Every structure is written in C-alpha cells, then in structure tokens.
C-alpha cells in the first residue's frame, strides 16, 4: 500500500530463471577468451558464464525448484570426454543472432540432455520444444554486418580445444539485471552409472 495515495503499488518481482548446464574447465575457458572479441556490437558472454546448456527451464517457483533438484539427483549417466570444435551461428541460413562453438562428439552430451529432458517431463514440465544442438554460446549479436560475421567465422573455423572430461552437471539460477545476467550455481550432480 502506498502510504501517500492509499493505493496498492505493483511490486515487480523477478523470479530467477533456471537452467541445467555443464561447466567448462578453466583451461578451456582460457582458450575461448581470445575468440570473444573482434565483432562490432557483439555482447560477449563473460568468461565465468561460458557453459554448455543442457536444458533451459525458465521461471519456476520455490516448491517446483526443490522437486527439480530432487529429480535431477536421480539421473544416472557415466562421465564422458568431449572437446569444443568449430564455430557457427544461430539461426542457420538467417541473420546471425548468436555465435557459438560446437561440441564433439555429440552423442554423450545428447544422451545426458535426453535424460535431463525426460526427467523434467516426468515431473510435469513441458518439453523444451526445440531441437537440441550441443554448443557453447560465445556472443549475442544485434544487427551485425554480415560480412564481418562471415569473416570472423572463417578466421576461427579451425578452432579446436583439447579433450576434457565431464564428471558432473549443474542446476543454475539466472537473474536478469540492468548490467546483465547473474548466474548462481544451485546444485551439482556427479555423473555415475
């Protein structure tokens, strides 16, 4: 209640948005850092927020958040080895909005993502609805000069990281602020058979 006018004030409360992701080792983040420059008007993902998203969940209340955490704890999947390789953009065949680096091999990442997806559907979440393509987002673009994006992608096309192990995945909360998103790790789930 606004004391001066006697009317109710609408308080805008932003719930964090949840997502499930694989973290990148520091040495892999270090290798990506030189890629995160060279395009005008690109919003580069901060180094500490570089990750491989398995499932974007969205805004969820506290009760369902605890249910999601408990369900993710039950996922059984063996640890695996991947590397990052090749750059591209989304959407394909249209004006680029996202620059990404790919993941090889894709099969183990896709298998883990499918386990996460089926677990979340089983507890009542809607299917994500878009095809999963394993990648790490490097930048978001707004009206980029297509020639510069093409040159950037061609100049970095041979990028490949060393292999690294994926021993766990995480549940994150992302809160939007005027200065960008703030990510908070809520839970870690070790991969096991």
C-alpha positions as a Markdown table, in Angstrom:
| # | Residue | x | y | z |
|---|---|---|---|---|
| 1 | Unk | 0.0 | 0.0 | 0.0 |
| 2 | Unk | 1.4 | 3.4 | -1.0 |
| 3 | Unk | 1.1 | 5.5 | 2.2 |
| 4 | Unk | 0.7 | 8.8 | 0.3 |
| 5 | Unk | -2.0 | 7.7 | -2.1 |
| 6 | Unk | -3.7 | 4.8 | -0.3 |
| 7 | Unk | -3.4 | 2.7 | -3.4 |
| 8 | Unk | -1.7 | -0.6 | -3.9 |
| 9 | Unk | 1.7 | -0.5 | -5.7 |
| 10 | Unk | 2.6 | -3.3 | -8.1 |
| 11 | Unk | 5.9 | -4.6 | -7.0 |
| 12 | Unk | 7.7 | -6.2 | -9.8 |
| 13 | Unk | 9.4 | -9.3 | -8.5 |
| 14 | Unk | 11.7 | -11.1 | -10.9 |
| 15 | Unk | 12.0 | -14.9 | -10.3 |
| 16 | Unk | 15.2 | -16.4 | -11.3 |
| 17 | Unk | 15.2 | -18.5 | -14.4 |
| 18 | Unk | 16.6 | -22.0 | -14.0 |
| 19 | Unk | 18.8 | -23.9 | -16.4 |
| 20 | Unk | 20.8 | -27.1 | -16.4 |
| 21 | Unk | 24.4 | -26.9 | -17.7 |
| 22 | Unk | 27.9 | -28.4 | -18.0 |
| 23 | Unk | 30.7 | -26.2 | -16.8 |
| 24 | Unk | 33.8 | -25.8 | -18.8 |
| 25 | Unk | 37.2 | -26.3 | -17.1 |
| 26 | Unk | 39.2 | -23.1 | -16.5 |
| 27 | Unk | 41.9 | -24.1 | -19.1 |
| 28 | Unk | 39.1 | -24.4 | -21.8 |
| 29 | Unk | 37.6 | -21.0 | -20.7 |
| 30 | Unk | 41.2 | -19.6 | -21.2 |
| 31 | Unk | 41.3 | -21.0 | -24.8 |
| 32 | Unk | 37.9 | -19.4 | -25.6 |
| 33 | Unk | 38.8 | -16.0 | -24.3 |
| 34 | Unk | 40.7 | -14.9 | -27.5 |
| 35 | Unk | 37.6 | -15.9 | -29.5 |
| 36 | Unk | 35.5 | -13.4 | -27.6 |
| 37 | Unk | 36.5 | -10.3 | -29.5 |
| 38 | Unk | 36.5 | -8.9 | -33.0 |
| 39 | Unk | 32.9 | -8.4 | -33.9 |
| 40 | Unk | 31.3 | -4.9 | -33.6 |
| 41 | Unk | 28.2 | -4.6 | -31.3 |
| 42 | Unk | 28.6 | -8.2 | -30.1 |
| 43 | Unk | 27.7 | -8.9 | -26.4 |
| 44 | Unk | 30.3 | -11.4 | -25.5 |
| 45 | Unk | 29.4 | -13.9 | -22.8 |
| 46 | Unk | 31.6 | -13.3 | -19.7 |
| 47 | Unk | 34.3 | -15.9 | -19.2 |
| 48 | Unk | 32.8 | -17.2 | -15.9 |
| 49 | Unk | 29.4 | -17.7 | -17.7 |
| 50 | Unk | 30.7 | -19.9 | -20.5 |
| 51 | Unk | 28.9 | -23.2 | -20.2 |
| 52 | Unk | 27.1 | -25.9 | -22.3 |
| 53 | Unk | 23.4 | -25.6 | -21.6 |
| 54 | Unk | 21.6 | -28.9 | -21.5 |
| 55 | Unk | 18.1 | -27.6 | -20.7 |
| 56 | Unk | 16.7 | -24.1 | -20.2 |
| 57 | Unk | 13.8 | -24.4 | -17.7 |
| 58 | Unk | 12.7 | -20.9 | -17.2 |
| 59 | Unk | 11.0 | -19.2 | -14.2 |
| 60 | Unk | 10.0 | -21.6 | -11.5 |
| 61 | Unk | 8.6 | -21.2 | -8.0 |
| 62 | Unk | 10.5 | -22.5 | -5.0 |
| 63 | Unk | 8.4 | -25.7 | -4.5 |
| 64 | Unk | 8.9 | -26.9 | -8.0 |
| 65 | Unk | 12.6 | -25.9 | -7.8 |
| 66 | Unk | 13.1 | -28.4 | -5.0 |
| 67 | Unk | 11.3 | -31.0 | -7.0 |
| 68 | Unk | 13.5 | -30.4 | -10.0 |
| 69 | Unk | 16.6 | -30.7 | -7.8 |
| 70 | Unk | 15.5 | -34.0 | -6.3 |
| 71 | Unk | 14.6 | -35.4 | -9.8 |
| 72 | Unk | 18.0 | -34.4 | -11.2 |
| 73 | Unk | 19.8 | -36.1 | -8.4 |
| 74 | Unk | 18.4 | -39.5 | -9.6 |
| 75 | Unk | 19.9 | -39.2 | -13.1 |
| 76 | Unk | 22.4 | -42.0 | -13.9 |
| 77 | Unk | 24.8 | -41.3 | -16.7 |
| 78 | Unk | 28.5 | -42.2 | -16.9 |
| 79 | Unk | 31.2 | -39.4 | -17.1 |
| 80 | Unk | 32.4 | -38.7 | -20.7 |
| 81 | Unk | 35.1 | -36.9 | -22.7 |
| 82 | Unk | 34.4 | -34.1 | -25.2 |
| 83 | Unk | 36.2 | -31.2 | -26.9 |
| 84 | Unk | 35.0 | -28.0 | -28.4 |
| 85 | Unk | 35.5 | -27.5 | -32.1 |
| 86 | Unk | 34.2 | -25.3 | -34.9 |
| 87 | Unk | 32.2 | -22.1 | -34.8 |
| 88 | Unk | 28.8 | -21.3 | -36.2 |
| 89 | Unk | 25.8 | -19.1 | -35.7 |
| 90 | Unk | 22.1 | -19.3 | -34.9 |
| 91 | Unk | 19.7 | -19.1 | -36.6 |
| 92 | Unk | 21.2 | -21.0 | -39.6 |
| 93 | Unk | 20.5 | -19.5 | -43.0 |
| 94 | Unk | 19.2 | -16.3 | -41.5 |
| 95 | Unk | 20.7 | -13.1 | -40.0 |
| 96 | Unk | 23.1 | -14.3 | -37.2 |
| 97 | Unk | 21.9 | -13.6 | -33.6 |
| 98 | Unk | 24.2 | -16.0 | -31.7 |
| 99 | Unk | 27.8 | -17.0 | -32.3 |
| 100 | Unk | 28.7 | -20.4 | -30.8 |
| 101 | Unk | 31.4 | -23.0 | -30.6 |
| 102 | Unk | 30.4 | -26.7 | -31.2 |
| 103 | Unk | 30.9 | -29.8 | -29.2 |
| 104 | Unk | 32.5 | -33.2 | -30.3 |
| 105 | Unk | 31.5 | -35.9 | -30.0 |
| 106 | Unk | 27.9 | -35.0 | -29.6 |
| 107 | Unk | 26.4 | -38.4 | -28.7 |
| 108 | Unk | 27.2 | -38.5 | -25.0 |
| 109 | Unk | 26.1 | -34.9 | -24.5 |
| 110 | Unk | 22.9 | -35.6 | -26.3 |
| 111 | Unk | 22.3 | -38.7 | -24.2 |
| 112 | Unk | 22.7 | -36.8 | -21.0 |
| 113 | Unk | 20.5 | -34.0 | -22.2 |
| 114 | Unk | 17.8 | -36.5 | -23.2 |
| 115 | Unk | 18.0 | -38.0 | -19.6 |
| 116 | Unk | 17.6 | -34.5 | -18.2 |
| 117 | Unk | 14.7 | -33.7 | -20.5 |
| 118 | Unk | 12.8 | -36.9 | -19.8 |
| 119 | Unk | 13.3 | -36.5 | -16.1 |
| 120 | Unk | 11.9 | -32.9 | -16.2 |
| 121 | Unk | 8.9 | -34.0 | -18.3 |
| 122 | Unk | 8.2 | -36.9 | -15.9 |
| 123 | Unk | 7.8 | -34.3 | -13.0 |
| 124 | Unk | 5.4 | -32.2 | -15.1 |
| 125 | Unk | 7.5 | -29.7 | -17.0 |
| 126 | Unk | 6.6 | -29.1 | -20.7 |
| 127 | Unk | 9.0 | -30.5 | -23.3 |
| 128 | Unk | 11.5 | -27.8 | -24.4 |
| 129 | Unk | 10.1 | -27.9 | -27.9 |
| 130 | Unk | 13.2 | -27.1 | -29.9 |
| 131 | Unk | 15.9 | -29.4 | -31.3 |
| 132 | Unk | 18.9 | -29.7 | -29.1 |
| 133 | Unk | 22.2 | -28.8 | -30.7 |
| 134 | Unk | 25.2 | -29.0 | -28.2 |
| 135 | Unk | 27.1 | -25.7 | -28.2 |
| 136 | Unk | 28.7 | -23.0 | -26.0 |
| 137 | Unk | 27.4 | -19.5 | -26.7 |
| 138 | Unk | 30.2 | -17.0 | -27.2 |
| 139 | Unk | 28.2 | -13.9 | -28.2 |
| 140 | Unk | 24.8 | -12.4 | -28.9 |
| 141 | Unk | 24.5 | -10.1 | -31.9 |
| 142 | Unk | 22.2 | -7.3 | -32.8 |
| 143 | Unk | 22.1 | -6.3 | -36.5 |
| 144 | Unk | 25.7 | -7.4 | -37.2 |
| 145 | Unk | 27.4 | -6.6 | -40.5 |
| 146 | Unk | 27.1 | -10.0 | -42.3 |
| 147 | Unk | 30.4 | -9.6 | -44.0 |
| 148 | Unk | 32.2 | -9.2 | -40.6 |
| 149 | Unk | 30.4 | -12.2 | -39.1 |
| 150 | Unk | 31.4 | -14.3 | -42.1 |
| 151 | Unk | 35.0 | -13.1 | -41.9 |
| 152 | Unk | 35.0 | -13.8 | -38.1 |
| 153 | Unk | 33.6 | -17.3 | -38.5 |
| 154 | Unk | 36.0 | -18.1 | -41.4 |
| 155 | Unk | 39.0 | -16.8 | -39.4 |
| 156 | Unk | 38.2 | -19.1 | -36.5 |
| 157 | Unk | 36.8 | -22.1 | -38.3 |
| 158 | Unk | 39.7 | -24.4 | -37.3 |
| 159 | Unk | 39.3 | -23.7 | -33.6 |
| 160 | Unk | 39.5 | -26.9 | -31.5 |
| 161 | Unk | 40.2 | -27.4 | -27.8 |
| 162 | Unk | 41.9 | -30.3 | -26.2 |
| 163 | Unk | 39.6 | -33.1 | -24.9 |
| 164 | Unk | 38.3 | -32.6 | -21.4 |
| 165 | Unk | 36.3 | -34.8 | -19.0 |
| 166 | Unk | 32.7 | -34.1 | -18.0 |
| 167 | Unk | 32.3 | -35.5 | -14.5 |
| 168 | Unk | 29.2 | -33.6 | -13.4 |
| 169 | Unk | 26.4 | -31.2 | -14.4 |
| 170 | Unk | 24.7 | -28.4 | -12.6 |
| 171 | Unk | 21.4 | -26.6 | -11.9 |
| 172 | Unk | 21.8 | -22.8 | -12.2 |
| 173 | Unk | 19.6 | -19.8 | -11.5 |
| 174 | Unk | 20.0 | -16.8 | -13.7 |
| 175 | Unk | 18.7 | -13.4 | -12.6 |
| 176 | Unk | 18.5 | -10.6 | -15.1 |
| 177 | Unk | 19.8 | -7.2 | -14.0 |
| 178 | Unk | 20.4 | -4.0 | -15.9 |
| 179 | Unk | 24.1 | -4.9 | -16.2 |
| 180 | Unk | 23.4 | -8.4 | -17.5 |
| 181 | Unk | 22.5 | -11.9 | -16.1 |
| 182 | Unk | 23.9 | -13.1 | -12.8 |
| 183 | Unk | 24.3 | -16.9 | -12.6 |
| 184 | Unk | 24.2 | -18.8 | -9.3 |
| 185 | Unk | 25.0 | -22.5 | -9.1 |
| 186 | Unk | 22.2 | -24.1 | -7.0 |
| 187 | Unk | 23.3 | -27.8 | -7.2 |
| 188 | Unk | 25.9 | -30.2 | -8.6 |
| 189 | Unk | 25.1 | -33.7 | -9.8 |
| 190 | Unk | 28.0 | -36.1 | -10.2 |
| 191 | Unk | 27.8 | -38.4 | -13.3 |
| 192 | Unk | 27.7 | -42.0 | -12.3 |
| 193 | Unk | 26.5 | -45.3 | -13.8 |
